[in-house]
Amino acid sequence: MGFFDRFSAKKPAPGAASDNTPATPAPAGAQSGALARLAAARETLDAKDLPGALAIYEEVLATAGERADVLVTVSGDLGSRGHVAEIVELIAPRYDAERHGPATGLNLLQAYLAVRNADAAQHVLDILFALERPELEDRLHGFSNAIAELLNDHTAPGPGAPPPGVEVPRVGLITISKPVWFYGLEPMAAQLLPPKDGRLRRIAFAQLALPGVADVTAAMKLPEDELGRLSRALPLWLCEALYFSPSYAPITAIGLFHPPGAPALPMLFGGEWTLENLRQLVDTTEGGLDYIVTGALRATDGDYQVTLRVWEVKSYRERKTFTARWTPATADAALTQLYTELRTYMEWSPASAALVYAPPARPRAWLDTLGASLGLFVVEKGILSLDSFAPPADSLAQAAPHAASGEIASLAWLTLRARAAKHGVAAPAAVTLARSPLVNEAQKLLA
């Protein structure tokens, strides 16, 4: 059924296609003509002439508005350039899920979320669920959580909006531009960090969404649990890996939730990042971005699954998806495979630095160390309170057995121990460290 079917008597045409293929293919000449006009509209958009582009779109839609490829191109080009209201105006009256498939529906759904129209977004979501496409379920459940958050957000326009002057919840971001264990060792930067020269690819790793969490607002008020820590630690790890490649300037984007009249809390994202979220991250990042990696993490009865999506910012297109599944017994092997696949796809190469970067032998334990390091780092900076995270003594006890596994593990242990000591937490005794001049110098620096 089409989007406006609940308001009118419009019915799908007989023989409508069930995928992204028009029911009656247009002649080859008409197809090429429409694509040429769409290319012209794209160039007009890039020239900042929105009225001119809309005039071309109206012309194309008048003759080819039933074609799935036309609708997905129009909605994608408008959305990638921030013109979400125009997606609603042009696409909603024409969209028919059974005929045009899910791709355009997803663009329309994100447009409704961007303009904060929860009712319309919910209706499009119901239509997409009705297509019964298993490969879309995780993304659709993420959008379901985003709609729920929008309905619960009293900053949205409408009857639930607060009166002027009343403080409302806010979500902010902090970005980590270097390996999180490095902070505290700044005097050793030339020895520990690789040089960055020339044209670098700028990439952001976004905090992962947790679509399986029933009530993220309630969960944020509790101390960090395993999934919350992993949602931050996995991006930190991948960002760290690309930092030690000469081609990349990576950052990690971590969310903060600011409730009215209360201290900030670590943010949990119930739904995956939308195109509007990606644009906001690009617009607030100095120098812009070339790529963004988003994703979602789930856990059910000891079975874990993570999905990562690599987005190219120039076109705001999803270029690659990675998936990993594990249990506690298989976590290290699965995470190593995920790391290897992403590193290969991004054409990672080793950097010339005194500190040689090698992937951890026990990545699951390394993620706990990174999560603890991040927690104590933001506490030290006065951004969040200590009771939002696991007790420092527990974090030290978990990290200590792995401190000798390499130079980086030893450096991470030293900065973690130094931060914990500022809160009066004593470290476990007789912790073995890697034998290295760099580790010895770091010990003296942090003593």
C-alpha positions, -999 to 999 in steps of 0.1 A, spaced: 0 0 0 12 35 -7 18 61 20 -15 81 14 -36 50 10 -51 55 45 -63 90 34 -76 82 -1 -90 54 -22 -58 50 -43 -50 14 -50 -18 -1 -64 -19 -7 -101 -25 -43 -112 7 -63 -116 28 -40 -93 63 -53 -88 74 -65 -54 109 -51 -55 127 -19 -66 115 -24 -102 88 -4 -119 57 -24 -128 59 -14 -165 95 -7 -176 98 26 -195 113 26 -230 151 27 -231 151 62 -244 128 75 -217 150 58 -190 182 74 -203 164 108 -206 152 107 -170 186 97 -157 202 126 -176 177 150 -161 183 136 -126 221 142 -131 213 177 -141 192 182 -110 221 169 -89 245 194 -104 219 221 -98 217 211 -61 255 212 -58 254 247 -72 231 256 -43 201 263 -66 174 243 -48 144 259 -67 160 251 -100 166 215 -89 130 211 -77 118 223 -111 137 196 -128 125 170 -103 89 180 -109 94 176 -146 109 141 -142 83 130 -117 55 141 -140 66 116 -166 86 89 -147 72 92 -111 62 56 -110 98 43 -115 115 30 -84 150 41 -95 137 77 -101 122 79 -66 152 65 -48 175 88 -67 154 119 -60 150 111 -23 187 101 -19 201 132 -36 178 155 -16 185 138 17 223 136 12 222 174 8 200 181 38 167 189 20 145 165 40 113 186 38 114 184 0 116 146 2 83 146 21 68 170 -4 79 152 -36 81 116 -26 54 109 -1 24 113 -25 40 89 -50 56 62 -28 40 28 -30 60 2 -10 49 -29 -30 58 -12 -63 88 8 -54 104 -14 -27 120 -5 6 150 18 -4 128 49 -11 107 40 20 138 41 42 147 76 28 112 88 34 112 74 69 144 92 78 130 124 63 100 122 86 122 116 116 144 146 106 113 169 105 101 152 138 68 139 124 65 108 145 30 98 133 40 98 96 73 80 104 54 53 122 30 48 93 59 44 68 76 20 93 44 -1 95 44 -3 57 80 -14 55 75 -41 82 46 -53 61 70 -61 33 84 -89 54 120 -85 43 142 -103 69 173 -84 59 157 -52 69 144 -63 104 174 -50 124 173 -16 108 135 -13 111 136 -22 148 163 6 152 139 30 135 111 18 158 132 28 188 140 62 172 103 69 168 97 59 204 124 83 215 109 110 194 74 104 209 90 106 244 110 137 235 90 167 247 112 190 225 92 177 195 66 202 182 30 196 189 8 193 220 36 177 241 61 206 235 72 223 266 65 260 272 92 285 263 120 287 289 116 252 302 148 231 300 145 200 279 168 169 275 197 173 251 221 149 235 257 160 229 288 143 215 324 142 226 351 132 201 383 113 209 410 120 183 438 98 197 440 64 213 423 68 246 451 51 265 475 78 252 461 107 272 485 113 301 515 104 280 515 136 259 552 144 265 560 111 247 538 119 217 567 119 192 577 84 204 543 68 206 522 83 178 528 80 141 534 111 120 505 124 100 514 141 68 497 149 34 461 143 25 445 121 51 412 103 50 391 116 78 369 89 93 346 88 124 336 58 144 302 64 160 291 49 192 271 18 185 233 16 189 217 -9 212 183 -17 195 176 -46 219 175 -25 250 138 -21 260 141 13 278 172 32 270 162 62 292 160 40 323 192 21 314 212 54 311 204 61 347 220 29 359 258 22 361 273 12 328 267 -25 319 285 -48 295 266 -37 264 270 0 272 307 -4 276 310 -24 244 290 2 224 318 27 231 348 4 233 344 -12 199 345 21 180 375 31 202 394 0 192 387 4 155 396 41 156 428 32 174 437 7 147 433 32 119 452 58 138 483 36 134 479 38 96 495 67 77 465 73 55 439 81 82 429 108 107 402 90 127 380 101 156 355 83 179 322 100 185 307 92 220 272 104 231 263 123 263 227 127 276 219 159 294 187 155 314 170 187 327 185 199 360 207 169 364 243 158 357 251 144 323 249 106 317 266 83 293 243 82 262 227 50 249 213 50 214 182 29 210 183 31 171 210 33 146 223 67 135 201 83 107 214 103 78 205 134 97 227 123 126 255 117 101 251 152 87 252 167 121 284 149 129 300 161 97 288 197 102 303 198 137 336 182 129 364 206 120 377 198 85 347 176 78 347 138 72 352 114 44 338 83 60 316 74 90 313 39 106 280 33 125 265 1 137 244 -18 162 250 -43 189 227 -70 203 229 -97 230 205 -124 237 211 -152 262 249 -150 258 248 -147 220 262 -114 207 259 -98 173 274 -66 159 267 -49 126 290 -22 112 281 1 83 307 21 64 292 53 50 309 75 23 301 111 33 304 126 -2 273 107 -14 259 97 21 258 61 7 263 29 27 293 13 11 300 -18 31 284 -38 59 303 -61 83 287 -85 107 301 -106 136 285 -131 160 301 -146 191 295 -162 224 319 -157 254 339 -188 242 343 -175 206 345 -138 212 383 -134 206 382 -152 173 351 -134 160 363 -100 170 397 -106 155 380 -116 122 358 -85 123 389 -63 129 408 -80 101 379 -76 76 374 -39 83 412 -32 83 415 -50 49 386 -31 34 400 3 45 434 -7 30 453 -4 63 490 -2 62 515 1 91 527 35 102 563 45 108 564 49 145 587 38 173 557 21 188 546 -8 166 509 -14 165 497 -50 167 461 -62 173 456 -76 208 457 -114 213 426 -111 236 404 -84 219 375 -91 243 396 -82 273 411 -53 254 377 -38 249 371 -38 286 404 -20 291 395 6 265 360 11 280 375 16 315 401 40 301 374 61 285 352 61 316 380 73 339 392 98 312 358 116 310 355 115 348 389 131 351 378 158 327 347 165 348 323 155 320 306 125 338 305 112 373 324 82 385 292 63 395 282 61 359 309 35 353 322 3 367 342 7 400 378 15 392 390 -13 414 371 -38 393 384 -23 360 420 -26 373 415 -62 384 403 -71 349 430 -52 331 460 -63 352 464 -99 339 467 -86 303 491 -57 310 522 -78 299 507 -88 265 525 -60 246 538 -25 248 504 -9 241 487 -31 267 513 -20 293 509 17 284 471 14 287 475 -2 321 498 26 333 474 54 323 444 35 337 462 29 370 473 66 372 437 78 367 423 53 392 449 65 418 435 100 416 403 85 431 422 67 459 421 33 443 451 11 448 463 -11 419 469 -48 422 504 -56 434 532 -71 413 516 -65 379 540 -77 351 546 -52 322 562 -57 288 600 -51 288 604 -20 267 622 13 269 590 31 260 571 13 289 600 22 313 598 59 303 560 59 307 564 45 342 587 73 351 565 99 336 534 87 355 551 80 388 
